[in-house]
Amino acid sequence: ANISKATVTLAANATGNATGNATASDKVFDTTTNAAIAGNATGTVRLGNSSNANGSLNANVSFTNITTNGSFTNASAGLQTVNLTVAVTDTINYTIAGGSSTLASQTSAVISKANVTITTNGTASDKVYDTTTSAVLTSNATATVALGNSTTANGAVNANTNFSVTSSNASFTNASAGSQTVNLTAALQDTTNYTIVGGSSTKALTTSANISKATVTLAANATGN
């Protein structure tokens, strides 16, 4: 005689589709599509009636012998789709309604931007007095970033690592000779996946440089003095 597999019915989502209602964790941008399952899929099963043993079924009971795996469809920060694979762990004795041991479904989760911390403000060249506030940068600002932990993919972050930012818009606050403040702007090249601590893609910084006095040479007289 044949013993048929018991049918597992996955929990329905808000639209009535049997997806198992698995959920994925939000995470911090980590450059990967790795996803962590926050809530495993669930369902019910109708086992055979062991008293009758004639093909009749018992009432539905909760069924949790299900595994759920997933990955983001896009690694970028934002609200992203997560593709899920729901599977029964015992494929010999159970089948998901529809006749398969696995089911593809989707959910969504948020990938937050990684936080960038400015660590040094950059440097500007000294110059000779030229009547203007023009300044030239000799080095960019430096920074670190806390990327998400791609292994846990659940909002945890890794230790800070070095990160490159660009610096621009340098100008002295005062055109006069002397030690002067230089204003500059640090900016992110990738504003989709990173944010400077405080929630912006740019940050106003200051450094300092020296403006030397311009040397005046007097005209020579008839004797050469």
TORPA-4810 file (N, C-alpha, C, O; in nm, 3 decimals):
<nodes>
NODE_1_0.086_-0.119_0.000_0.000_0.000_0.000_0.089_0.124_0.000_0.207_0.118_0.035_A
NODE_2_0.031_0.232_-0.039_0.106_0.357_-0.050_0.074_0.450_0.067_-0.042_0.468_0.104_N
NODE_3_0.178_0.509_0.122_0.160_0.613_0.223_0.193_0.746_0.156_0.308_0.772_0.122_I
NODE_4_0.093_0.828_0.138_0.113_0.958_0.073_0.179_1.056_0.169_0.165_1.047_0.291_S
NODE_5_0.252_1.149_0.112_0.311_1.255_0.194_0.201_1.343_0.253_0.099_1.369_0.190_K
NODE_6_0.224_1.389_0.376_0.131_1.484_0.437_0.155_1.621_0.377_0.269_1.660_0.351_A
NODE_7_0.046_1.696_0.353_0.055_1.826_0.287_0.066_1.939_0.389_-0.014_1.951_0.481_T
NODE_8_0.169_2.022_0.370_0.192_2.138_0.455_0.136_2.261_0.385_0.168_2.288_0.269_V
NODE_9_0.052_2.335_0.455_-0.003_2.460_0.403_0.068_2.576_0.472_0.058_2.591_0.594_T
NODE_10_0.138_2.657_0.394_0.210_2.769_0.452_0.114_2.881_0.490_0.008_2.897_0.429_L
NODE_11_0.152_2.958_0.593_0.070_3.070_0.637_0.057_3.171_0.524_0.149_3.191_0.445_A
NODE_12_-0.060_3.233_0.517_-0.088_3.330_0.411_-0.044_3.469_0.451_-0.051_3.506_0.568_A
NODE_13_0.001_3.547_0.352_0.038_3.685_0.379_-0.084_3.775_0.369_-0.196_3.729_0.355_N
NODE_14_-0.059_3.906_0.377_-0.170_4.002_0.380_-0.256_3.997_0.254_-0.374_4.032_0.258_A
NODE_15_-0.197_3.955_0.143_-0.272_3.949_0.018_-0.336_3.812_-0.005_-0.398_3.788_-0.108_T
NODE_16_-0.319_3.723_0.095_-0.382_3.592_0.085_-0.297_3.486_0.018_-0.343_3.373_0.001_G
NODE_17_-0.174_3.521_-0.020_-0.086_3.422_-0.083_-0.014_3.339_0.024_0.033_3.393_0.124_N
NODE_18_-0.006_3.208_0.000_0.059_3.118_0.096_0.211_3.127_0.078_0.268_3.059_-0.007_A
NODE_19_0.276_3.212_0.159_0.420_3.233_0.150_0.494_3.187_0.274_0.616_3.177_0.273_T
NODE_20_0.421_3.158_0.381_0.484_3.122_0.507_0.510_3.240_0.597_0.545_3.223_0.714_G
NODE_21_0.494_3.364_0.541_0.510_3.487_0.619_0.647_3.499_0.686_0.657_3.553_0.796_N
NODE_22_0.751_3.451_0.621_0.886_3.471_0.674_0.923_3.619_0.661_0.874_3.688_0.573_A
NODE_23_1.009_3.665_0.751_1.054_3.805_0.747_1.206_3.810_0.749_1.272_3.719_0.799_T
NODE_24_1.261_3.918_0.695_1.406_3.939_0.692_1.442_4.058_0.779_1.362_4.151_0.796_A
NODE_25_1.563_4.055_0.834_1.611_4.164_0.919_1.653_4.285_0.835_1.707_4.270_0.725_S
NODE_26_1.626_4.403_0.889_1.690_4.522_0.835_1.840_4.513_0.864_1.880_4.444_0.957_D
NODE_27_1.922_4.582_0.785_2.066_4.578_0.809_2.130_4.708_0.764_2.066_4.793_0.703_K
NODE_28_2.259_4.721_0.796_2.339_4.835_0.751_2.414_4.793_0.624_2.457_4.678_0.613_V
NODE_29_2.428_4.884_0.530_2.496_4.855_0.404_2.629_4.786_0.429_2.712_4.836_0.506_F
NODE_30_2.649_4.670_0.364_2.771_4.592_0.384_2.834_4.547_0.252_2.926_4.465_0.252_D
NODE_31_2.786_4.599_0.140_2.832_4.572_0.003_2.781_4.439_-0.053_2.804_4.411_-0.171_T
NODE_32_2.711_4.357_0.027_2.666_4.226_-0.019_2.513_4.220_-0.022_2.445_4.310_0.028_T
NODE_33_2.460_4.112_-0.081_2.316_4.088_-0.081_2.275_3.990_0.029_2.163_3.940_0.029_T
NODE_34_2.366_3.963_0.122_2.335_3.870_0.231_2.215_3.919_0.312_2.202_4.038_0.340_N
NODE_35_2.128_3.827_0.347_2.011_3.861_0.428_1.999_3.763_0.544_2.036_3.646_0.533_A
NODE_36_1.948_3.813_0.655_1.924_3.729_0.772_1.774_3.713_0.790_1.699_3.810_0.779_A
NODE_37_1.730_3.592_0.817_1.588_3.566_0.837_1.551_3.600_0.981_1.604_3.542_1.076_I
NODE_38_1.461_3.696_0.996_1.418_3.738_1.129_1.306_3.650_1.183_1.297_3.625_1.303_A
NODE_39_1.222_3.604_1.093_1.110_3.518_1.133_1.094_3.405_1.033_1.066_3.429_0.916_G
NODE_40_1.111_3.281_1.079_1.102_3.167_0.990_0.959_3.149_0.940_0.864_3.189_1.006_N
NODE_41_0.947_3.089_0.824_0.813_3.059_0.770_0.741_2.961_0.861_0.802_2.878_0.927_A
NODE_42_0.610_2.973_0.863_0.527_2.883_0.944_0.415_2.827_0.859_0.385_2.877_0.750_T
NODE_43_0.352_2.721_0.909_0.241_2.660_0.836_0.165_2.561_0.922_0.187_2.550_1.042_G
NODE_44_0.076_2.490_0.858_0.000_2.384_0.925_0.009_2.258_0.840_0.040_2.263_0.721_T
NODE_45_-0.020_2.143_0.903_-0.019_2.016_0.831_-0.136_1.931_0.877_-0.178_1.937_0.992_V
NODE_46_-0.189_1.853_0.784_-0.294_1.755_0.816_-0.234_1.616_0.803_-0.217_1.564_0.693_R
NODE_47_-0.203_1.559_0.919_-0.151_1.423_0.920_-0.263_1.323_0.896_-0.381_1.353_0.917_L
NODE_48_-0.225_1.206_0.851_-0.324_1.099_0.837_-0.380_1.057_0.971_-0.314_1.066_1.074_G
NODE_49_-0.504_1.009_0.968_-0.571_0.959_1.090_-0.519_0.818_1.119_-0.553_0.723_1.049_N
NODE_50_-0.437_0.808_1.221_-0.373_0.680_1.250_-0.470_0.575_1.300_-0.442_0.455_1.292_S
NODE_51_-0.585_0.618_1.352_-0.685_0.522_1.400_-0.753_0.453_1.283_-0.774_0.331_1.284_S
NODE_52_-0.789_0.534_1.181_-0.855_0.476_1.065_-0.755_0.418_0.965_-0.777_0.312_0.906_N
NODE_53_-0.642_0.490_0.949_-0.536_0.447_0.857_-0.591_0.410_0.720_-0.550_0.311_0.659_A
NODE_54_-0.685_0.493_0.673_-0.753_0.462_0.547_-0.753_0.579_0.448_-0.830_0.581_0.352_N
NODE_55_-0.665_0.674_0.474_-0.660_0.791_0.387_-0.729_0.913_0.444_-0.716_1.023_0.391_G
NODE_56_-0.804_0.893_0.554_-0.869_1.009_0.617_-0.764_1.090_0.693_-0.658_1.039_0.729_S
NODE_57_-0.797_1.217_0.716_-0.700_1.310_0.774_-0.746_1.365_0.908_-0.866_1.376_0.934_L
NODE_58_-0.650_1.400_0.991_-0.680_1.472_1.114_-0.696_1.621_1.084_-0.671_1.666_0.973_N
NODE_59_-0.737_1.694_1.184_-0.748_1.840_1.171_-0.608_1.901_1.158_-0.509_1.840_1.199_A
NODE_60_-0.601_2.021_1.102_-0.473_2.090_1.087_-0.406_2.114_1.222_-0.472_2.149_1.320_N
NODE_61_-0.276_2.094_1.227_-0.196_2.129_1.345_-0.078_2.213_1.298_-0.038_2.208_1.182_V
NODE_62_-0.023_2.290_1.391_0.091_2.376_1.357_0.210_2.293_1.310_0.235_2.183_1.359_S
NODE_63_0.282_2.350_1.212_0.398_2.279_1.156_0.515_2.377_1.147_0.503_2.482_1.085_F
NODE_64_0.626_2.341_1.209_0.741_2.432_1.214_0.868_2.372_1.158_0.972_2.437_1.160_T
NODE_65_0.864_2.251_1.107_0.984_2.188_1.052_1.011_2.243_0.911_1.009_2.172_0.811_N
NODE_66_1.037_2.373_0.911_1.055_2.448_0.786_1.183_2.530_0.798_1.212_2.585_0.904_I
NODE_67_1.258_2.537_0.692_1.374_2.626_0.688_1.348_2.739_0.588_1.278_2.720_0.489_T
NODE_68_1.405_2.855_0.615_1.389_2.970_0.526_1.525_3.033_0.502_1.598_3.064_0.596_T
NODE_69_1.558_3.051_0.377_1.682_3.120_0.338_1.646_3.235_0.244_1.544_3.230_0.175_N
NODE_70_1.731_3.337_0.243_1.699_3.450_0.156_1.818_3.535_0.125_1.924_3.525_0.188_G
NODE_71_1.801_3.621_0.026_1.903_3.720_-0.010_1.836_3.841_-0.071_1.732_3.829_-0.136_S
NODE_72_1.896_3.957_-0.050_1.845_4.080_-0.111_1.865_4.075_-0.262_1.964_4.020_-0.310_F
NODE_73_1.772_4.133_-0.335_1.788_4.141_-0.480_1.882_4.254_-0.520_1.930_4.258_-0.633_T
NODE_74_1.907_4.345_-0.428_1.991_4.462_-0.455_2.069_4.494_-0.329_2.012_4.500_-0.220_N
NODE_75_2.200_4.514_-0.342_2.285_4.538_-0.224_2.282_4.682_-0.176_2.334_4.712_-0.069_A
NODE_76_2.221_4.772_-0.253_2.224_4.915_-0.220_2.131_4.949_-0.104_2.034_4.878_-0.076_S
NODE_77_2.163_5.061_-0.039_2.079_5.108_0.072_1.941_5.147_0.021_1.925_5.193_-0.092_A
NODE_78_1.841_5.128_0.107_1.703_5.159_0.073_1.612_5.044_0.109_1.657_4.942_0.161_G
NODE_79_1.484_5.059_0.080_1.388_4.950_0.099_1.405_4.853_-0.018_1.382_4.889_-0.133_L
NODE_80_1.445_4.731_0.013_1.480_4.636_-0.091_1.400_4.507_-0.079_1.355_4.469_0.030_Q
NODE_81_1.382_4.441_-0.192_1.315_4.311_-0.196_1.412_4.202_-0.152_1.531_4.204_-0.186_T
NODE_82_1.359_4.107_-0.075_1.437_3.990_-0.033_1.372_3.866_-0.093_1.255_3.837_-0.066_V
NODE_83_1.448_3.793_-0.174_1.399_3.666_-0.229_1.416_3.556_-0.125_1.524_3.540_-0.067_N
NODE_84_1.310_3.480_-0.102_1.312_3.375_-0.001_1.293_3.238_-0.064_1.224_3.223_-0.165_L
NODE_85_1.354_3.139_-0.003_1.327_2.999_-0.037_1.283_2.929_0.090_1.359_2.917_0.186_T
NODE_86_1.159_2.882_0.088_1.100_2.813_0.203_1.101_2.663_0.171_1.059_2.623_0.062_V
NODE_87_1.148_2.581_0.265_1.158_2.437_0.239_1.119_2.357_0.361_1.144_2.398_0.474_A
NODE_88_1.056_2.242_0.339_1.031_2.148_0.449_1.159_2.070_0.473_1.230_2.034_0.379_V
NODE_89_1.189_2.044_0.600_1.314_1.975_0.632_1.304_1.825_0.606_1.405_1.760_0.577_T
NODE_90_1.185_1.769_0.616_1.163_1.626_0.591_1.089_1.613_0.458_0.966_1.618_0.453_D
NODE_91_1.166_1.594_0.351_1.106_1.588_0.218_1.052_1.449_0.185_0.985_1.431_0.083_T
NODE_92_1.081_1.352_0.271_1.029_1.216_0.247_0.882_1.206_0.285_0.803_1.140_0.217_I
NODE_93_0.846_1.273_0.394_0.712_1.254_0.449_0.619_1.375_0.433_0.500_1.365_0.460_N
NODE_94_0.674_1.489_0.390_0.591_1.609_0.380_0.612_1.676_0.245_0.720_1.666_0.185_Y
NODE_95_0.509_1.743_0.198_0.519_1.823_0.077_0.442_1.952_0.098_0.339_1.953_0.166_T
NODE_96_0.491_2.060_0.041_0.417_2.186_0.049_0.301_2.180_-0.049_0.314_2.125_-0.158_I
NODE_97_0.189_2.237_-0.009_0.070_2.237_-0.095_0.107_2.283_-0.235_0.165_2.391_-0.251_A
NODE_98_0.075_2.203_-0.334_0.117_2.229_-0.471_0.212_2.122_-0.521_0.237_2.111_-0.641_G
NODE_99_0.267_2.043_-0.425_0.343_1.927_-0.464_0.494_1.940_-0.464_0.562_1.855_-0.520_G
NODE_100_0.548_2.044_-0.403_0.693_2.063_-0.402_0.745_2.065_-0.258_0.669_2.086_-0.163_S
NODE_101_0.873_2.044_-0.244_0.935_2.052_-0.110_0.985_2.192_-0.080_1.024_2.221_0.033_S
NODE_102_0.985_2.280_-0.180_1.031_2.418_-0.161_0.930_2.515_-0.223_0.851_2.479_-0.310_T
NODE_103_0.937_2.639_-0.178_0.852_2.744_-0.233_0.931_2.873_-0.237_0.994_2.910_-0.138_L
NODE_104_0.928_2.942_-0.350_0.992_3.073_-0.362_0.892_3.181_-0.326_0.778_3.180_-0.373_A
NODE_105_0.934_3.276_-0.242_0.847_3.388_-0.207_0.935_3.511_-0.185_1.057_3.505_-0.200_S
NODE_106_0.872_3.621_-0.149_0.946_3.745_-0.130_0.896_3.819_-0.007_0.780_3.806_0.033_Q
NODE_107_0.985_3.897_0.051_0.949_3.993_0.154_1.034_4.117_0.128_1.097_4.126_0.023_T
NODE_108_1.036_4.210_0.219_1.119_4.329_0.201_1.183_4.368_0.333_1.131_4.335_0.440_S
NODE_109_1.295_4.438_0.325_1.365_4.487_0.443_1.445_4.610_0.403_1.466_4.635_0.284_A
NODE_110_1.488_4.685_0.502_1.559_4.811_0.477_1.709_4.792_0.497_1.753_4.736_0.598_V
NODE_111_1.787_4.839_0.401_1.933_4.849_0.416_1.965_4.995_0.445_1.944_5.082_0.360_I
NODE_112_2.015_5.023_0.563_2.049_5.160_0.601_2.186_5.199_0.547_2.271_5.113_0.524_S
NODE_113_2.206_5.327_0.525_2.336_5.377_0.481_2.440_5.355_0.591_2.408_5.363_0.710_K
NODE_114_2.564_5.328_0.551_2.673_5.313_0.646_2.722_5.450_0.690_2.729_5.543_0.610_A
NODE_115_2.754_5.462_0.819_2.797_5.590_0.875_2.946_5.615_0.854_3.030_5.530_0.884_N
NODE_116_2.977_5.734_0.802_3.115_5.777_0.779_3.150_5.884_0.882_3.074_5.980_0.902_V
NODE_117_3.264_5.869_0.947_3.311_5.966_1.046_3.435_6.036_0.993_3.533_5.971_0.957_T
NODE_118_3.432_6.169_0.987_3.549_6.246_0.944_3.651_6.245_1.058_3.618_6.277_1.172_I
NODE_119_3.776_6.208_1.026_3.879_6.196_1.130_3.983_6.308_1.125_4.034_6.349_1.229_T
NODE_120_4.016_6.358_1.005_4.103_6.476_0.995_4.046_6.568_0.888_3.972_6.524_0.799_T
NODE_121_4.080_6.695_0.898_4.014_6.795_0.814_4.084_6.828_0.683_4.033_6.909_0.606_N
NODE_122_4.198_6.767_0.657_4.271_6.801_0.535_4.363_6.920_0.558_4.357_6.984_0.663_G
NODE_123_4.448_6.949_0.459_4.545_7.059_0.471_4.543_7.145_0.346_4.504_7.101_0.238_T
NODE_124_4.586_7.271_0.364_4.593_7.366_0.252_4.734_7.422_0.240_4.809_7.424_0.338_A
NODE_125_4.769_7.467_0.122_4.903_7.522_0.096_4.917_7.662_0.156_4.824_7.743_0.155_S
NODE_126_5.035_7.687_0.206_5.071_7.826_0.237_5.084_7.900_0.103_5.106_7.839_-0.001_D
NODE_127_5.071_8.032_0.107_5.087_8.110_-0.015_5.138_8.250_0.017_5.145_8.290_0.133_K
NODE_128_5.173_8.320_-0.086_5.212_8.460_-0.074_5.088_8.547_-0.099_5.005_8.515_-0.184_V
NODE_129_5.078_8.655_-0.025_4.963_8.746_-0.037_4.937_8.780_-0.183_5.026_8.825_-0.255_Y
NODE_130_4.809_8.757_-0.228_4.774_8.781_-0.369_4.644_8.857_-0.384_4.587_8.864_-0.493_D
NODE_131_4.596_8.914_-0.275_4.474_8.996_-0.266_4.346_8.914_-0.265_4.238_8.970_-0.244_T
NODE_132_4.353_8.781_-0.287_4.231_8.697_-0.293_4.228_8.598_-0.177_4.325_8.582_-0.103_T
NODE_133_4.113_8.533_-0.164_4.097_8.427_-0.063_4.114_8.288_-0.124_4.083_8.189_-0.059_T
NODE_134_4.163_8.281_-0.246_4.181_8.151_-0.311_4.277_8.063_-0.232_4.380_8.109_-0.183_S
NODE_135_4.240_7.934_-0.220_4.325_7.839_-0.147_4.335_7.710_-0.226_4.245_7.674_-0.301_A
NODE_136_4.447_7.641_-0.207_4.471_7.513_-0.274_4.491_7.405_-0.167_4.571_7.422_-0.076_V
NODE_137_4.417_7.296_-0.180_4.430_7.186_-0.085_4.552_7.101_-0.118_4.579_7.072_-0.235_L
NODE_138_4.625_7.061_-0.014_4.739_6.970_-0.033_4.705_6.827_0.006_4.775_6.734_-0.032_T
NODE_139_4.598_6.809_0.083_4.552_6.673_0.116_4.403_6.676_0.149_4.352_6.773_0.205_S
NODE_140_4.336_6.568_0.114_4.194_6.555_0.144_4.171_6.530_0.292_4.261_6.488_0.365_N
NODE_141_4.051_6.556_0.335_4.009_6.509_0.468_4.014_6.357_0.469_4.003_6.294_0.364_A
NODE_142_4.030_6.298_0.586_4.029_6.153_0.599_3.908_6.110_0.681_3.849_6.190_0.755_T
NODE_143_3.871_5.982_0.668_3.750_5.936_0.733_3.757_5.785_0.758_3.843_5.715_0.705_A
NODE_144_3.664_5.739_0.840_3.645_5.596_0.860_3.498_5.564_0.839_3.412_5.653_0.844_T
NODE_145_3.468_5.436_0.814_3.330_5.393_0.793_3.303_5.267_0.874_3.391_5.183_0.890_V
NODE_146_3.182_5.256_0.924_3.136_5.135_0.994_3.039_5.063_0.903_2.919_5.091_0.903_A
NODE_147_3.091_4.969_0.824_3.006_4.889_0.737_2.927_4.788_0.819_2.967_4.751_0.929_L
NODE_148_2.814_4.746_0.763_2.737_4.642_0.827_2.813_4.511_0.830_2.900_4.486_0.746_G
NODE_149_2.780_4.427_0.928_2.841_4.295_0.938_2.768_4.202_0.842_2.652_4.167_0.864_N
NODE_150_2.836_4.164_0.734_2.771_4.085_0.630_2.742_3.942_0.673_2.660_3.874_0.612_S
NODE_151_2.808_3.897_0.779_2.784_3.761_0.828_2.652_3.752_0.903_2.572_3.661_0.881_T
NODE_152_2.628_3.849_0.993_2.502_3.848_1.068_2.389_3.915_0.990_2.273_3.874_1.000_T
NODE_153_2.422_4.017_0.911_2.325_4.087_0.825_2.197_4.124_0.900_2.087_4.110_0.847_A
NODE_154_2.214_4.171_1.023_2.096_4.199_1.106_2.101_4.336_1.171_2.030_4.361_1.269_N
NODE_155_2.184_4.425_1.119_2.196_4.559_1.177_2.324_4.580_1.253_2.360_4.694_1.283_G
NODE_156_2.396_4.472_1.286_2.525_4.485_1.352_2.626_4.545_1.255_2.615_4.527_1.134_A
NODE_157_2.726_4.615_1.309_2.827_4.677_1.223_2.966_4.628_1.259_2.991_4.585_1.372_V
NODE_158_3.056_4.635_1.163_3.196_4.600_1.185_3.270_4.718_1.247_3.217_4.828_1.257_N
NODE_159_3.393_4.691_1.289_3.479_4.798_1.338_3.508_4.897_1.225_3.503_4.862_1.108_A
NODE_160_3.537_5.021_1.263_3.566_5.124_1.163_3.688_5.087_1.078_3.787_5.035_1.129_N
NODE_161_3.677_5.116_0.949_3.789_5.100_0.857_3.808_5.231_0.781_3.718_5.314_0.774_T
NODE_162_3.927_5.249_0.723_3.957_5.372_0.651_3.864_5.390_0.531_3.824_5.293_0.466_N
NODE_163_3.832_5.515_0.503_3.736_5.546_0.397_3.777_5.676_0.330_3.819_5.770_0.397_F
NODE_164_3.765_5.681_0.198_3.807_5.799_0.123_3.691_5.896_0.101_3.581_5.856_0.064_S
NODE_165_3.719_6.023_0.124_3.624_6.130_0.090_3.698_6.231_0.004_3.822_6.235_0.003_V
NODE_166_3.624_6.313_-0.067_3.685_6.419_-0.146_3.670_6.552_-0.073_3.573_6.574_0.000_T
NODE_167_3.766_6.640_-0.094_3.761_6.773_-0.033_3.765_6.877_-0.144_3.836_6.861_-0.243_S
NODE_168_3.688_6.985_-0.127_3.680_7.087_-0.232_3.637_7.220_-0.172_3.621_7.233_-0.050_S
NODE_169_3.619_7.317_-0.260_3.568_7.450_-0.222_3.652_7.516_-0.114_3.599_7.579_-0.022_N
NODE_170_3.785_7.502_-0.126_3.872_7.562_-0.024_3.888_7.711_-0.049_3.907_7.756_-0.162_A
NODE_171_3.881_7.788_0.060_3.906_7.932_0.049_3.946_7.987_0.185_3.893_7.944_0.288_S
NODE_172_4.038_8.082_0.185_4.074_8.150_0.308_3.957_8.237_0.355_3.883_8.291_0.273_F
NODE_173_3.941_8.248_0.485_3.835_8.336_0.536_3.879_8.482_0.534_3.797_8.573_0.544_T
NODE_174_4.010_8.503_0.521_4.064_8.638_0.521_4.180_8.641_0.421_4.266_8.554_0.424_N
NODE_175_4.182_8.740_0.334_4.285_8.749_0.230_4.417_8.807_0.280_4.517_8.804_0.209_A
NODE_176_4.418_8.860_0.402_4.536_8.928_0.454_4.647_8.830_0.492_4.621_8.713_0.517_S
NODE_177_4.769_8.880_0.496_4.883_8.799_0.537_4.869_8.758_0.683_4.810_8.830_0.765_A
NODE_178_4.925_8.641_0.713_4.919_8.587_0.848_4.869_8.445_0.848_4.840_8.388_0.742_G
NODE_179_4.858_8.387_0.965_4.801_8.252_0.977_4.650_8.266_0.968_4.588_8.329_1.053_S
NODE_180_4.592_8.205_0.866_4.450_8.225_0.839_4.373_8.092_0.835_4.428_7.986_0.803_Q
NODE_181_4.247_8.101_0.867_4.158_7.985_0.859_4.120_7.960_0.714_4.095_8.053_0.637_T
NODE_182_4.116_7.831_0.678_4.072_7.791_0.543_3.946_7.707_0.557_3.945_7.605_0.626_V
NODE_183_3.840_7.750_0.492_3.717_7.671_0.488_3.722_7.573_0.371_3.770_7.606_0.263_N
NODE_184_3.673_7.452_0.394_3.664_7.353_0.287_3.545_7.263_0.310_3.484_7.266_0.417_L
NODE_185_3.511_7.183_0.210_3.396_7.093_0.218_3.440_6.950_0.189_3.501_6.923_0.086_T
NODE_186_3.409_6.859_0.281_3.431_6.716_0.257_3.302_6.657_0.202_3.193_6.689_0.250_A
NODE_187_3.315_6.572_0.101_3.196_6.517_0.037_3.214_6.368_0.008_3.325_6.321_-0.016_A
NODE_188_3.103_6.296_0.011_3.101_6.154_-0.023_3.088_6.138_-0.174_3.017_6.213_-0.239_L
NODE_189_3.157_6.039_-0.228_3.142_6.009_-0.369_3.019_5.922_-0.394_2.955_5.934_-0.498_Q
NODE_190_2.987_5.836_-0.298_2.871_5.747_-0.308_2.769_5.791_-0.203_2.781_5.756_-0.086_D
NODE_191_2.671_5.867_-0.247_2.570_5.918_-0.153_2.452_5.824_-0.138_2.363_5.848_-0.056_T
NODE_192_2.450_5.716_-0.217_2.341_5.618_-0.207_2.360_5.529_-0.086_2.264_5.497_-0.016_T
NODE_193_2.484_5.490_-0.060_2.509_5.387_0.040_2.580_5.435_0.166_2.596_5.360_0.262_N
NODE_194_2.623_5.563_0.165_2.697_5.615_0.279_2.640_5.750_0.322_2.583_5.823_0.241_Y
NODE_195_2.656_5.780_0.449_2.617_5.911_0.500_2.719_5.955_0.604_2.766_5.873_0.683_T
NODE_196_2.753_6.082_0.605_2.841_6.134_0.709_2.761_6.143_0.838_2.645_6.185_0.837_I
NODE_197_2.822_6.103_0.949_2.753_6.105_1.078_2.683_6.239_1.097_2.746_6.345_1.087_V
NODE_198_2.554_6.235_1.123_2.473_6.355_1.130_2.371_6.359_1.018_2.276_6.437_1.023_G
NODE_199_2.392_6.272_0.917_2.288_6.254_0.815_2.304_6.332_0.687_2.205_6.356_0.617_G
NODE_200_2.426_6.373_0.654_2.447_6.452_0.533_2.551_6.386_0.443_2.627_6.300_0.488_S
NODE_201_2.553_6.426_0.316_2.654_6.376_0.223_2.775_6.468_0.216_2.875_6.434_0.153_S
NODE_202_2.766_6.585_0.279_2.880_6.679_0.283_2.897_6.731_0.425_2.805_6.726_0.506_T
NODE_203_3.017_6.781_0.453_3.042_6.842_0.583_3.140_6.957_0.568_3.244_6.943_0.503_K
NODE_204_3.106_7.070_0.627_3.194_7.187_0.625_3.304_7.169_0.729_3.276_7.137_0.844_A
NODE_205_3.429_7.190_0.686_3.544_7.173_0.774_3.632_7.298_0.769_3.614_7.385_0.683_L
NODE_206_3.727_7.305_0.861_3.825_7.414_0.858_3.964_7.358_0.881_3.981_7.258_0.951_T
NODE_207_4.062_7.423_0.823_4.203_7.398_0.851_4.269_7.535_0.853_4.200_7.637_0.854_T
NODE_208_4.401_7.539_0.854_4.468_7.669_0.853_4.591_7.664_0.764_4.648_7.557_0.740_S
NODE_209_4.631_7.779_0.716_4.753_7.793_0.634_4.803_7.936_0.648_4.732_8.025_0.696_A
NODE_210_4.925_7.956_0.606_4.988_8.087_0.624_4.993_8.164_0.492_5.029_8.110_0.388_N
NODE_211_4.955_8.291_0.500_4.972_8.382_0.386_5.090_8.474_0.419_5.083_8.556_0.510_I
NODE_212_5.198_8.457_0.340_5.317_8.541_0.362_5.297_8.680_0.301_5.221_8.697_0.205_S
NODE_213_5.365_8.777_0.358_5.360_8.912_0.301_5.426_8.912_0.164_5.526_8.844_0.142_K
NODE_214_5.371_8.987_0.073_5.433_9.005_-0.059_5.553_9.098_-0.046_5.548_9.197_0.027_A
NODE_215_5.660_9.066_-0.116_5.782_9.145_-0.108_5.781_9.257_-0.213_5.760_9.233_-0.332_T
NODE_216_5.803_9.376_-0.167_5.807_9.494_-0.255_5.953_9.527_-0.288_6.034_9.544_-0.197_V
NODE_217_5.986_9.538_-0.415_6.121_9.578_-0.458_6.114_9.721_-0.512_6.042_9.750_-0.607_T
NODE_218_6.190_9.811_-0.449_6.189_9.951_-0.490_6.267_9.970_-0.621_6.364_9.900_-0.648_L
NODE_219_6.223_10.065_-0.699_6.292_10.097_-0.825_6.430_10.156_-0.796_6.447_10.229_-0.699_A
NODE_220_6.526_10.125_-0.879_6.662_10.176_-0.860_6.674_10.317_-0.914_6.609_10.352_-1.012_A
NODE_221_6.760_10.400_-0.849_6.787_10.535_-0.899_6.901_10.534_-1.000_6.948_10.428_-1.041_N
NODE_222_6.946_10.653_-1.040_7.048_10.663_-1.145_7.181_10.599_-1.105_7.259_10.559_-1.191_A
NODE_223_7.206_10.590_-0.976_7.331_10.531_-0.928_7.316_10.381_-0.904_7.412_10.314_-0.864_T
NODE_224_7.196_10.328_-0.930_7.173_10.187_-0.911_7.120_10.150_-0.775_7.101_10.031_-0.748_G
NODE_225_7.097_10.245_-0.687_7.043_10.215_-0.554_6.891_10.215_-0.557_6.827_10.192_-0.454_N
</nodes>
